[in-house]
Amino acid sequence: MKGEISASMMCANFLDLKKDLADLEKAGIEYLHFDIMDGTFVPNFTLGPGFMDAVRKAVSIPYDIHLMVDKPEDKIDYFDIQKGDFVSIHTETTNHVQRLLAKIKGLGAHPGAALNPATPLCVLDNILDDIDFVLIMTVNPGFAGQKLIPYGIEKIKKLKTYLTAKGHGGIKIQVDGNVSFENAKKMHEAGADIYIAGTSGLFMKDMDIIAAAKRLRSAIGG
């Protein structure tokens, strides 16, 4: 199956953002991935609603919003979530997971559950009817440029098997963390659908965005 690319905007060149956005559109990138970090759930601060609103005016690419924040139910209204966007929350961050997922769906967006490397798949048991995708973190969230945790590939395989066995094979599998050309191929073989690409496979020092996207697509099914 042909994979889709979600460009990690925390890795873009903020000093020449217009060019990066134009190149992402030329490359046919399917989503723009925004890591929202609060310095509490993860040890970093990144991106905010003002930046996201400005980018929205420049492109028509749907958003892929990853809320790495405590109590996301108190913060989700900061963001201009639009129909067709993907929005993921971590199951550990709120006491009312289903309520928040329902709110995301009510906005016309695709709700998703994000799982840290050590978070077991069983946390999905009671929310499979409420999600359109699962985000598998193959690094511990917070910083770009980390190495892949080897078990991440096996976890993608297990998730694919789990979803099929539960009768929810239509739920998409998204992967985030060291999505290099080599790792993306392994992730694709394991059953991933959407690839969050940052410094390892899209925003690279020795290759422009359009060339990198072309090479990445060859690794995820063309």
N, C-alpha and C positions, 0 to 999 in steps of 0.2 A: 504494500500500500504506500502511496506517495505521502511523504511527510510534509509538515508545514513549519515555517520558521517564524519565531517571535523574537524580534531584535531587542536585546537588553539595553535600554536607554541610559542606564547608569554608566555604560561603557562608551557612549558616543563622545565625539569631540565637541564639547560645549563652545569652544572658540570658533568653530566652523559648522554649527549645527544645521544651517540651511543646506549646506552641501551634503551632509550625511543624510538628512531627510529626503533630499532629492534622489540620492543614490539608492536609498532603501525602497523608494517608490519604483525606480527604474528596475530594481532587482526583483520586484514583485513580492516583497516581504509581506506575509499575511497579517502579522500583528506587531504592535509596539509594546514591549514588556516594560512595565514600570514597577520597580522594587520600592515599596513604601516601608521604610524602617524608622522605628521610633526611639532607638537607643535603649530600649528596655527589653523587649522580647528578643531582639538581636543587638549586638554591640556595634551599631553604626547608625548614622542618620543619612537618608538619601531622598532626593526628589520630593516634590510637594505639589499641591493642587495648582498653584500659580504657574509653575513650569509646565504642567500637563495641559492646562488651558491654552497656553501659548502655542504649544506643539499642535494641539487639536486644530488650531486655525490654519496651520500650514500644510496639513496632510489629511487624507481621507482614510487612512489605515486604521482599522479597529484597534482598541486598546486591550491590553492584557495586564490587569492590575493585580499585583501580588501584595496583599496586606500582611506584612510582617510586623504587626503591632498588637499590643495588649488591648483588650476591650474594643475590638474593631467596630462593634455596634455603636460606640460613642463617637467614632471618627469617620464612618463611611459617608456621612452626608457632607463632608468637606469636599468630596470629589464629584465631578460632573459625569457620573456613570451614564453611558448611553446604550441604546439598543444595539445588540450584537457584540458588546464588549465582553471579555472574559474577566471574572473577578474571583480570586481565590483567597480563602482565609485558612489559618491554621486552627485545627480542632482544639488545640491546647489553650487558645487565647480567649475563649468566651464560654460562658456557662450555658448559652442558649444557641447552639450551633444551627439547629434547624430553623429557628426564627430568623436568623441573619441570612441564611441561604435563601429562605422564602422572600426576604426583602430584596435581595439581589435579583432573583428571578422576576419579581414584580416590577423591577425597573427595566425589564426587557433584556437583561444581560444573562450571561451563562455563569451560574454559580459553580465553584469548584472547591475541593478540599486539598490543602497543601500538607504534605507529610515530610517532616525532618528525617534525616537518615536513620535515626534510632526509633522513630515512631512506627508501631506495628500496623499492619493492614487492617487488623480487626477493629480499629476505631471507625472504619467505614461501614461496619455492619448495619447500623441503624439510620444511615443517611444516603444510601444508594439511590433512593427514589428522589432525593433532593438535589443531586449534583449532576452536572453535565461533563465534568472532567476531574481528574486527580493530578495534582502536581507532585511529582516525586523529586525531592531534593537529593542530588547525588554529591553534594558538598553540604557542610553546615552553613546555613545562611548568614549573611552579614557582609561578605567581602567578595569582590571579583578576583579572578586569577588563581583560585584554589585548585588543588589536585583532586581528581575523582576519587571518591571512596569506593574501592573495588566492589563491595557488596551491592552498590547501587544498580549495577547491571542485572544482578540476580533478582533484586527487588522488583525491577520492571517486569521481568519474566513472571515472577510470582503474582504480581498485580494483574497481569494479563490473564493468567489462569484463574485467579480469584474472581475477576469480573465476569468472565465467561461462565464459570461454574454457578455464579449467583444470578445468571440470567440478565446481566447488565453489560454485555459485550459492546454496546454502543457508547459507553462512557469513554471519552478520550483520555489518553495518557500523555501528560506533559512532563518534560524532563528539564531540569535546571542544574547546572554545575559542570564546568569543564567539558562543554559540548564542542570538542575538537572534531576535526574530520574523522580521525581514527575512532574516537569514542562514539561519535554520532552513528557510525556504521553498526557498532555493537548495540547501541540503544535501539536502532531501527530493527535489527534482527531479534531483539528481545521483545519488541512489540510497541515501542513508543510511537506517538502520533504527531506531537508538537514539540519543537526543539527550541529552547531559549538560548540564543546565541549571543555571546559576549566577546571577550578578548581572545578566546580560544578558537573561534570559528567564524567571526564576522567583522568585528572591529579590530583589525590586526595591523601591526606596525609595518609588515612587509608585503601586504596585499590589500588592494582597495576593496571596498564593500561589494561591488558588483561581481568581481572575480571570486571573492571569498564565498558569496552566496551561491554562485554557480557550482563551486566545488563542494560546498556543504550539501546542496541538493542532490548531487551525484551520490553522496553517502547515505541519503535518507529516502532513496527510491525515485530520484529524478524530478 
